[in-house]
């Protein structure tokens, strides 16, 4: 659409204003597609159990009982206690 005849003027749709509106033909479908992908990703995460236990891993780090360096207890001392 040539805009030479629409230069200047204070009408409701000048040449610059039409260019601004035409970008909406791209942005609105693009936004809908991005929203659809976000909804799909969220529903997949919920169905696959990603949000089932949010606090469990944090508590397991604090309650680690596999550490052989517990003060006052040595692995070789346990072997001596078992032999006696």
DOGU-759059 format. One record per atom (N, C-alpha, C): residue in one letter; x, y, z. Coordinates in steps of 0.001 Angstrom, whole numbers, padded with zeros to 6 digits, always signed. Example, Ala and Ser with C-alpha at 12.3 -4.5 7.8 and 13.67 -1.06 7.14 Angstrom:
! DOGU-759059
A+013190-005690+007800 A+012300-004500+007800 A+013200-003300+007800 S+012850-002250+007080 S+013670-001060+007140 S+012900+000030+007870 
! end
This chain:
! DOGU-759059
X+000838-001178+000000 X+000000+000000+000000 X+000885+001243+000000 X+000834+002033-001030 X+001651+003248-001042 X+001129+004257-000043 X+002038+004901+000622 X+001659+005867+001646 X+001986+007294+001245 X+002387+007525-000009 X+002776+008873-000427 X+001620+009843-000293 X+000414+009392-000588 X-000731+010293-000508 X-001173+010531+000929 X-000692+009721+001846 X-001138+009838+003235 X-000115+010569+004096 X+000963+011073+003492 X+001986+011757+004288 X+001396+012957+005002 X+001829+013120+006211 X+001334+014246+006993 X-000117+014043+007360 X-000769+015084+007658 X-002188+014978+007980 X-002390+014466+009392 X-003486+014828+009935 X-003807+014412+011293 X-004967+013419+011307 X-005168+012722+010204 X-006257+011756+010126 X-006033+010592+011074 X-007045+009766+011225 X-006931+008661+012173 X-005899+007614+011756 X-005695+007369+010459 X-004731+006358+010023 X-003738+006969+009053 X-002637+007478+009563 X-001568+007963+008695 X-000716+006771+008297 X+000264+006995+007448 X+001109+005913+006953 X+001852+005232+008106 X+002392+005995+009034 X+003123+005424+010163 X+002191+004620+011059 X+000985+005102+011228 X+000022+004406+012088 X-000386+003064+011488 X-000506+002989+010157 X-000848+001715+009518 X+000272+000705+009706 X+001514+001147+009627 X+002645+000238+009825 X+002646-000306+011250 X+002274+000518+012214 X+002196+000064+013591 X+001092-000969+013760 X-000013-000797+013076 X-001116-001743+013205 X-000841-003048+012472 X-000101-003003+011372 X+000180-004219+010629 X+001064-005185+011396 X+001877-004707+012309 X+002727-005591+013101 X+001886-006455+014042 X+000688-005994+014336 X-000193-006796+015192 X-000595-008108+014531 X-000617-008134+013197 X-000929-009375+012492 X+000132-010441+012737 X+001308-010034+013105 X+002361-010972+013453 X+002407-011227+014957 X+002287-010170+015752 X+002483-010300+017194 X+001367-011065+017895 X+000129-010886+017477 X-000976-011574+018157 X-000893-013088+017947 X-000737-013603+016717 X-000595-015065+016581 X+000662-015603+017257 X+001748-014834+017202 X+002964-015268+017866 X+002755-015374+019378 X+002051-014419+019950 X+001756-014472+021379 X+000870-015648+021747 X-000096-015962+020884 X-000977-017104+021140 X-000188-018409+021074 X+000730-018511+020128 X+001552-019721+020018 X+002448-019869+021242 X+003070-018803+021682 X+003939-018858+022862 X+003123-019219+024104 X+001933-018667+024226 X+001063-019011+025348 X+000687-020481+025307 X+000399-021000+024124 X+000066-022415+023992 X+001220-023317+024395 X+002433-022954+024003 X+003609-023741+024388 X+003811-023696+025908 X+003608-022546+026516 X+003777-022422+027968 X+002734-023258+028707 X+001497-023245+028241 X+000448-024053+028884 X+000749-025532+028718 X+001206-025941+027528 X+001556-027338+027312 X+002710-027763+028225 X+003746-026927+028349 X+004901-027264+029196 X+004488-027374+030655 X+003621-026486+031108 X+003173-026548+032497 X+002344-027799+032749 X+001439-028129+031825 X+000610-029322+032024 X+001459-030586+031962 X+002476-030617+031095 X+003376-031765+031066 X+004125-031904+032389 X+004590-030790+032944 X+005334-030834+034205 X+004453-031330+035343 X+003196-030922+035360 X+002287-031368+036421 X+001991-032851+036270 X+001736-033301+035047 X+001402-034711+034821 X+002579-035636+035076 X+003794-035173+034855 X+004960-036036+035042 X+005480-036015+036479 X+004826-035268+037373 X+005199-035309+038783 X+006307-034361+039178 X+006543-033320+038420 X+007619-032385+038735 X+007341-031584+040002 X+006080-031417+040366 X+005731-030591+041524 X+005193-031420+042683 X+005435-032727+042689 X+004881-033576+043741 X+005519-033312+045105 X+006824-033314+045170 X+007508-033148+046452 X+008566-032065+046310 X+008229-030848+046725 X+009165-029736+046579 X+010133-029618+047756 X+009753-030119+048928 X+010589-029947+050113 X+011425-031177+050443 X+011087-032323+049899 X+011790-033565+050214 X+013275-033532+049919 X+013702-033139+048725 X+015139-033119+048447 X+015919-032176+049370 X+015327-031078+049759 X+016017-030155+050667 X+016214-030794+052041 X+015229-031546+052516 X+015357-032206+053818 X+016336-033379+053743 X+016390-034074+052617 X+017311-035200+052489 X+018756-034751+052524 X+019039-033565+052019 X+020412-033062+052083 X+020819-032839+053528 X+019904-032327+054331 X+020220-032039+055730 X+020295-033300+056575 X+019587-034343+056215 X+019535-035562+057014 X+020386-036679+056409 X+021545-036363+055900 X+022410-037347+055279 X+023098-038170+056369 X+022776-039464+056453 X+023343-040334+057484 X+024476-041208+056955 X+024850-041051+055719 X+025878-041892+055130 X+027286-041358+055348 X+027448-040300+056080 X+028751-039687+056256 X+029579-040497+057261 X+030715-041070+056840 X+031534-041852+057777 X+032332-040975+058735 X+032296-039670+058543 X+033083-038773+059396 X+032254-038217+060540 X+031397-039025+061120 X+030601-038587+062259 X+031538-038494+063462 X+031548-037385+064188 X+032470-037226+065321 X+032228-038292+066392 X+033319-038807+066908 X+033240-039784+067985 X+033026-041205+067510 X+032945-041439+066245 X+032714-042788+065733 X+033613-042996+064521 X+034490-043999+064594 X+035393-044292+063496 X+035047-045661+062926 X+035214-045834+061612 X+034883-047123+061001 X+035714-048277+061552 X+037005-048038+061856 X+037831-049125+062388 X+037422-049492+063815 X+036854-048575+064556 X+036383-048841+065908 X+035165-049755+065861 X+034328-049624+064843 X+033166-050504+064710 X+033592-051949+064485 X+034657-052154+063725 X+035146-053508+063468 X+035663-054147+064751 X+036336-053384+065615 X+036851-053910+066877 X+035698-054280+067800 X+034640-053470+067805 X+033495-053753+068660 X+032787-055034+068224 X+032735-055310+066937 X+032065-056484+066435 X+032845-057745+066714 X+034200-057689+066763 X+035020-058850+067023 X+034941-059274+068478 X+034706-058356+069354 X+034697-058657+070792 X+033413-059205+071232 
! end
